[in-house]
């Protein structure tokens, strides 16, 4: 009786999950922008830094501009699940708002995000392209997510109606603008601190005054 043959083992590296490849490419792009500037953040250099082939990068994007936008979208993509959670009471609403603002601040005030912000304060070729990506996919998308979330809770009659375009801009400016200015000037270090968390609690107190139904 013959012994059955065992299946041959395939050799070679195990395939890397797409999500992991994408994260490596995004991280390499962000690091290159901060360390080398826009001009030297090329597909070739990003591929070398990420340890992948150029064709791997082109699986995700068509060009460098789309790749840079992917970096910024990766930050705001993480905000989307935050604003899918709906509150069933006014106290839960403000707890969620505080949680969301802390998560946004943690991402926007991180070293890589601050590095990109600092880069935008300098002059370089095609700055307008990067600035447009930062504005549209970062700032405006964050405002839109918060605006829609506030409007949903106004429709549920948990909070007062307002011009939520303006309200979302004010809330995010209070939470982000001044800390970002201080970090970019080197007054404070990037990242969340107890002082910034306390700042957000003060913002929540102001929001209670403006949004809570009497």
Protein Blocks (a to p, Z undefined) as FASTA:
>chain_A
ZZdddddddedjddddfklmmmmmmmmmmmmmmmnojmlmcfklmmmmnopafklmmmmp
mbfklmmmmmmmmmmmmmmmmmmpccfbfklmmmmmmmmmmmmmmmmmgmklmmmmmmmm
pccehklmmmmmmmmmmmmmmmmmmmmmmmmmmmnopaccddfklmmmmmmmmmmmmmmm
mmmnomaccdjdfklmmmmmmmmmmmmmmmmcZZ
